[in-house]
Amino acid sequence: MTEPSDTHVDTKDAVPTVALDYPAAAIRLVATSDAERQIRSRACHKEPWTVRWIEAELGAGGVFYDVGANVGAYSLIAAMQPTPPAVFAFEPGFRTFSSLCDNVHLNGCAAAITPVPLALAGQSGLRRFRFRTLEAGQSRHRLAPAPDQRWKGLTQHVPVVSLDDLVTLCALPLPTHLKLDVDGAELEVLQGATTTLRHAGLESLLVEIDEDLWEPVLTLLDHAGFTLREQHQRKPTAPRYAILDRRGRSPRP
């Protein structure tokens, strides 16, 4: 693949970086992999509805949980809003988490963004985590339910935690807005967030949902008090994105 024309090397640290395609603020991402250069740098083109949701919902402060933050493109956009929220960016992949931390530092957002290197699950414990690739910025890694002798990539045992347990153990402020992009684990993660979801201060969610989980996830969120506002899909074979509001709450204009 060819690199975007605006890729350059930070001569101080010899780290290649690339501009994020967000016109409202100058945000740069480290660019050590094809995924970072070709996919993460185009996050706004990839998910324009996510950017609109962030700008509409997160410009007035609050607390934003970005679960499955990858290298932090959307966390950084949230941190650049006029009155930025406190951002908690969850990313369990070790190479990608390193880039997330680099990007927070690179853009001077350490005061606004707290990177969290943990996988969320239905229950806290130790689980197998299967990496599709070790390239920073990649996706579709999975919590593995059992050993798979056919899998040739890296599988590690990692600590996992339910969101409810993490909020309690670390005394985290409860979110006002939550984005969930966990590549097929969305139902399990939400099952471990019962108390968090029922917190009245949680106003809206944006959830990427695999097709076979669409109805179970929406049913769970309906029981937690949320109503589907809109849905989006990049292409027929891709997961759908659901934006939901706390029932009875009017979305921001």
The 8 nearest C-alpha neighbors of each residue, nearest first, counted from 0:
[[1, 2, 33, 37, 36, 3, 34, 32],
 [2, 0, 3, 37, 4, 33, 36, 6],
 [1, 3, 4, 36, 0, 6, 37, 33],
 [4, 2, 5, 6, 1, 36, 37, 17],
 [3, 5, 6, 2, 7, 1, 17, 18],
 [6, 4, 3, 7, 17, 18, 2, 16],
 [7, 5, 17, 4, 16, 3, 2, 15],
 [6, 8, 15, 16, 5, 17, 9, 4],
 [7, 9, 15, 14, 10, 13, 16, 6],
 [10, 8, 13, 14, 11, 12, 15, 7],
 [11, 9, 13, 12, 8, 14, 15, 7],
 [10, 12, 9, 13, 14, 8, 15, 105],
 [11, 13, 14, 10, 9, 8, 15, 105],
 [14, 12, 10, 9, 8, 11, 15, 16],
 [13, 15, 9, 12, 8, 16, 29, 10],
 [16, 14, 8, 30, 7, 29, 9, 31],
 [17, 15, 29, 30, 28, 7, 6, 8],
 [16, 18, 6, 28, 27, 30, 5, 29],
 [19, 17, 27, 26, 20, 28, 40, 5],
 [18, 20, 40, 21, 26, 27, 41, 17],
 [19, 21, 41, 43, 40, 22, 18, 42],
 [22, 20, 19, 23, 24, 43, 26, 25],
 [23, 21, 24, 20, 25, 19, 26, 43],
 [22, 24, 21, 25, 79, 76, 80, 26],
 [25, 23, 22, 26, 21, 79, 76, 80],
 [24, 26, 27, 23, 22, 21, 18, 19],
 [27, 25, 19, 24, 18, 106, 28, 21],
 [28, 26, 18, 17, 19, 16, 25, 106],
 [29, 27, 16, 17, 102, 30, 18, 19],
 [28, 30, 16, 15, 31, 102, 17, 98],
 [31, 29, 16, 35, 36, 15, 32, 17],
 [30, 32, 29, 15, 35, 33, 135, 36],
 [33, 31, 35, 34, 30, 135, 36, 134],
 [32, 34, 36, 35, 37, 31, 0, 30],
 [35, 33, 38, 136, 32, 37, 36, 137],
 [34, 36, 39, 30, 136, 32, 33, 38],
 [37, 35, 33, 30, 34, 40, 38, 32],
 [36, 38, 34, 33, 35, 40, 39, 41],
 [39, 37, 34, 41, 40, 35, 36, 42],
 [40, 38, 35, 42, 41, 37, 34, 36],
 [39, 41, 19, 38, 42, 36, 20, 35],
 [42, 40, 39, 44, 38, 20, 43, 45],
 [41, 43, 45, 39, 44, 40, 46, 38],
 [44, 42, 47, 46, 45, 41, 20, 21],
 [43, 45, 41, 42, 46, 47, 20, 21],
 [44, 46, 42, 43, 41, 47, 233, 38],
 [47, 45, 43, 49, 48, 44, 42, 50],
 [46, 48, 43, 50, 49, 44, 51, 45],
 [49, 47, 51, 50, 46, 52, 231, 43],
 [50, 48, 52, 47, 46, 51, 53, 205],
 [49, 51, 53, 47, 52, 48, 54, 43],
 [52, 50, 48, 54, 49, 53, 55, 47],
 [51, 53, 49, 55, 50, 54, 56, 48],
 [54, 52, 50, 57, 56, 51, 55, 77],
 [53, 55, 51, 52, 56, 58, 57, 50],
 [56, 54, 52, 53, 51, 57, 251, 58],
 [55, 57, 53, 54, 52, 58, 251, 59],
 [58, 56, 53, 59, 54, 60, 55, 84],
 [57, 59, 80, 82, 81, 54, 83, 60],
 [58, 60, 82, 57, 83, 61, 84, 56],
 [61, 59, 84, 83, 82, 58, 57, 62],
 [60, 62, 84, 175, 85, 63, 59, 57],
 [61, 63, 174, 85, 84, 175, 86, 176],
 [64, 62, 86, 176, 174, 177, 85, 84],
 [63, 65, 177, 87, 66, 86, 174, 178],
 [66, 64, 88, 178, 68, 87, 89, 177],
 [67, 65, 89, 179, 68, 178, 64, 88],
 [66, 68, 180, 90, 181, 89, 69, 65],
 [67, 69, 71, 65, 66, 88, 90, 89],
 [68, 70, 71, 67, 90, 95, 136, 99],
 [71, 69, 99, 98, 95, 136, 72, 68],
 [70, 72, 74, 68, 99, 69, 73, 75],
 [73, 71, 75, 74, 70, 76, 42, 39],
 [74, 72, 76, 75, 71, 77, 68, 50],
 [75, 73, 71, 77, 76, 72, 78, 65],
 [74, 76, 78, 72, 73, 77, 71, 79],
 [75, 77, 73, 79, 78, 74, 72, 80],
 [76, 78, 74, 75, 79, 80, 53, 73],
 [77, 79, 75, 83, 76, 80, 111, 74],
 [80, 78, 76, 77, 75, 83, 81, 24],
 [79, 81, 83, 58, 77, 82, 78, 76],
 [82, 80, 58, 83, 79, 59, 60, 78],
 [83, 81, 59, 60, 58, 80, 84, 57],
 [84, 82, 60, 80, 78, 58, 81, 77],
 [85, 83, 60, 61, 62, 86, 63, 57],
 [84, 86, 62, 111, 63, 61, 112, 83],
 [87, 85, 112, 63, 84, 111, 64, 62],
 [86, 88, 113, 64, 112, 114, 65, 63],
 [87, 89, 114, 65, 68, 115, 113, 66],
 [90, 88, 115, 66, 67, 68, 116, 65],
 [89, 91, 116, 67, 68, 96, 69, 92],
 [90, 92, 117, 116, 118, 93, 96, 89],
 [93, 91, 95, 96, 94, 90, 116, 130],
 [92, 94, 96, 95, 91, 97, 116, 90],
 [95, 93, 135, 97, 96, 92, 98, 133],
 [94, 96, 135, 98, 136, 97, 92, 93],
 [95, 97, 99, 93, 98, 94, 90, 92],
 [96, 98, 94, 100, 95, 99, 101, 93],
 [99, 97, 101, 95, 100, 96, 70, 102],
 [100, 98, 70, 96, 102, 71, 97, 101],
 [99, 101, 103, 97, 98, 102, 96, 104],
 [102, 100, 98, 104, 99, 103, 105, 97],
 [103, 101, 105, 99, 104, 100, 28, 98],
 [102, 104, 108, 100, 101, 106, 105, 109],
 [103, 105, 107, 101, 102, 106, 109, 108],
 [106, 104, 102, 103, 107, 101, 27, 28],
 [107, 105, 104, 108, 103, 102, 26, 27],
 [108, 106, 104, 105, 109, 103, 110, 102],
 [109, 107, 103, 111, 110, 106, 112, 104],
 [108, 110, 112, 111, 103, 107, 104, 113],
 [109, 111, 108, 112, 113, 107, 85, 103],
 [110, 112, 108, 85, 109, 86, 78, 113],
 [113, 111, 86, 109, 87, 108, 110, 114],
 [112, 114, 87, 88, 86, 115, 111, 109],
 [115, 113, 88, 87, 89, 112, 116, 100],
 [114, 116, 89, 117, 88, 90, 113, 87],
 [117, 115, 91, 90, 89, 114, 96, 118],
 [118, 116, 91, 115, 90, 159, 119, 89],
 [117, 119, 91, 159, 120, 160, 90, 116],
 [120, 118, 160, 161, 159, 188, 162, 117],
 [121, 119, 188, 161, 122, 160, 187, 159],
 [120, 122, 191, 187, 188, 161, 190, 123],
 [123, 121, 161, 120, 160, 191, 124, 159],
 [122, 124, 160, 161, 159, 120, 121, 125],
 [123, 125, 159, 158, 160, 122, 126, 157],
 [124, 126, 158, 157, 159, 156, 127, 123],
 [127, 125, 156, 157, 128, 158, 159, 124],
 [126, 128, 156, 143, 155, 142, 157, 154],
 [129, 127, 142, 155, 154, 143, 141, 156],
 [128, 130, 154, 141, 140, 143, 142, 153],
 [129, 131, 140, 132, 153, 154, 152, 128],
 [130, 132, 140, 152, 129, 139, 133, 138],
 [133, 131, 130, 134, 152, 137, 153, 140],
 [134, 132, 135, 130, 94, 131, 137, 153],
 [133, 135, 132, 137, 136, 32, 94, 34],
 [136, 134, 95, 94, 137, 32, 133, 98],
 [137, 135, 95, 35, 34, 70, 69, 134],
 [136, 138, 135, 34, 134, 132, 139, 95],
 [137, 139, 140, 136, 131, 182, 69, 132],
 [140, 138, 182, 141, 131, 137, 181, 130],
 [141, 139, 130, 131, 138, 129, 182, 142],
 [142, 140, 129, 143, 128, 139, 130, 182],
 [141, 143, 128, 127, 129, 144, 126, 140],
 [142, 144, 127, 145, 128, 141, 129, 146],
 [143, 145, 142, 127, 146, 126, 128, 141],
 [144, 146, 143, 147, 127, 126, 142, 148],
 [147, 145, 148, 143, 144, 127, 150, 154],
 [146, 148, 149, 150, 145, 143, 151, 144],
 [147, 149, 150, 146, 151, 145, 152, 154],
 [150, 148, 147, 151, 146, 152, 153, 154],
 [149, 151, 148, 147, 152, 153, 154, 146],
 [152, 150, 149, 153, 148, 154, 147, 131],
 [153, 151, 150, 130, 131, 154, 132, 129],
 [152, 154, 130, 129, 155, 151, 131, 132],
 [153, 155, 129, 128, 130, 127, 152, 156],
 [156, 154, 128, 127, 157, 153, 129, 126],
 [155, 157, 127, 126, 128, 125, 154, 158],
 [158, 156, 126, 125, 155, 127, 159, 128],
 [159, 157, 125, 124, 126, 160, 156, 117],
 [160, 158, 118, 123, 124, 119, 125, 120],
 [159, 161, 123, 119, 120, 122, 162, 124],
 [162, 160, 191, 120, 122, 164, 123, 121],
 [161, 163, 165, 192, 164, 191, 166, 119],
 [162, 164, 192, 166, 161, 165, 195, 194],
 [165, 163, 167, 161, 162, 166, 168, 160],
 [166, 164, 162, 168, 167, 163, 169, 161],
 [165, 167, 171, 163, 170, 164, 169, 168],
 [166, 168, 170, 164, 165, 169, 163, 171],
 [169, 167, 165, 170, 166, 164, 171, 163],
 [170, 168, 171, 166, 167, 165, 164, 172],
 [171, 169, 167, 166, 168, 172, 165, 173],
 [172, 170, 166, 169, 173, 167, 165, 168],
 [173, 171, 174, 170, 62, 166, 85, 169],
 [172, 174, 171, 175, 195, 62, 166, 201],
 [175, 173, 62, 176, 63, 201, 64, 172],
 [174, 176, 201, 62, 202, 200, 61, 63],
 [177, 175, 63, 203, 174, 204, 201, 202],
 [178, 176, 64, 204, 63, 65, 205, 174],
 [179, 177, 205, 65, 204, 206, 66, 64],
 [178, 180, 206, 66, 181, 67, 207, 205],
 [181, 179, 67, 207, 182, 66, 206, 178],
 [180, 182, 67, 184, 185, 183, 179, 66],
 [183, 181, 139, 184, 180, 140, 185, 141],
 [182, 184, 185, 209, 181, 208, 141, 186],
 [185, 183, 181, 187, 186, 182, 188, 141],
 [186, 184, 188, 187, 183, 181, 189, 208],
 [187, 185, 189, 188, 216, 184, 190, 212],
 [186, 188, 121, 190, 189, 184, 185, 120],
 [189, 187, 120, 185, 121, 191, 190, 186],
 [188, 190, 192, 186, 191, 187, 185, 193],
 [191, 189, 187, 188, 121, 192, 193, 186],
 [190, 192, 121, 161, 188, 189, 162, 193],
 [193, 191, 189, 163, 162, 195, 190, 194],
 [194, 192, 196, 195, 191, 190, 197, 189],
 [193, 195, 197, 196, 192, 163, 198, 191],
 [196, 194, 192, 198, 197, 193, 163, 173],
 [197, 195, 193, 194, 198, 192, 223, 201],
 [196, 198, 194, 195, 223, 199, 193, 224],
 [197, 199, 195, 200, 196, 201, 194, 173],
 [200, 198, 201, 197, 202, 245, 196, 175],
 [199, 201, 198, 175, 202, 174, 173, 197],
 [202, 200, 175, 199, 174, 176, 198, 203],
 [201, 203, 245, 175, 200, 244, 176, 204],
 [204, 202, 244, 176, 243, 245, 201, 177],
 [205, 203, 177, 243, 242, 178, 176, 206],
 [204, 206, 242, 178, 241, 179, 177, 243],
 [207, 205, 179, 241, 240, 178, 208, 180],
 [206, 208, 240, 180, 239, 179, 238, 241],
 [209, 207, 239, 238, 213, 240, 206, 210],
 [210, 208, 238, 212, 211, 183, 213, 239],
 [209, 211, 213, 212, 238, 208, 239, 237],
 [210, 212, 209, 213, 214, 208, 215, 183],
 [211, 213, 210, 209, 215, 214, 216, 208],
 [214, 212, 210, 216, 215, 211, 208, 217],
 [213, 215, 217, 216, 212, 218, 211, 210],
 [216, 214, 218, 212, 217, 213, 219, 186],
 [217, 215, 219, 218, 213, 214, 186, 212],
 [216, 218, 220, 214, 219, 215, 221, 213],
 [219, 217, 221, 215, 216, 220, 214, 222],
 [218, 220, 216, 222, 217, 221, 215, 223],
 [219, 221, 223, 217, 222, 218, 225, 216],
 [220, 222, 225, 218, 224, 223, 219, 217],
 [221, 223, 219, 220, 224, 218, 225, 217],
 [224, 222, 220, 221, 197, 225, 196, 219],
 [225, 223, 221, 222, 246, 245, 220, 226],
 [226, 224, 245, 221, 246, 244, 220, 243],
 [227, 225, 243, 244, 246, 221, 228, 245],
 [226, 228, 243, 229, 242, 244, 241, 225],
 [229, 227, 243, 242, 226, 244, 230, 241],
 [230, 228, 242, 227, 241, 231, 243, 240],
 [229, 231, 241, 240, 242, 239, 232, 228],
 [230, 232, 240, 239, 241, 233, 229, 48],
 [233, 231, 239, 234, 240, 238, 237, 235],
 [232, 234, 237, 231, 235, 45, 239, 46],
 [233, 235, 237, 236, 232, 238, 239, 231],
 [236, 234, 237, 232, 233, 238, 239, 210],
 [235, 237, 234, 238, 233, 232, 210, 239],
 [238, 236, 234, 235, 233, 239, 232, 209],
 [239, 237, 209, 208, 210, 207, 232, 240],
 [240, 238, 232, 208, 231, 207, 237, 209],
 [239, 241, 207, 231, 230, 206, 208, 232],
 [240, 242, 230, 206, 205, 229, 243, 207],
 [243, 241, 205, 229, 228, 204, 227, 230],
 [242, 244, 227, 228, 204, 226, 203, 225],
 [245, 243, 203, 225, 226, 202, 246, 228],
 [244, 246, 225, 202, 248, 224, 203, 247],
 [245, 247, 225, 248, 224, 226, 244, 249],
 [248, 246, 245, 249, 244, 226, 225, 224],
 [247, 249, 245, 246, 250, 244, 202, 203],
 [248, 250, 251, 247, 244, 245, 246, 252],
 [251, 249, 248, 252, 244, 56, 203, 202],
 [250, 252, 55, 56, 249, 248, 52, 57],
 [251, 250, 55, 249, 56, 54, 52, 51]]
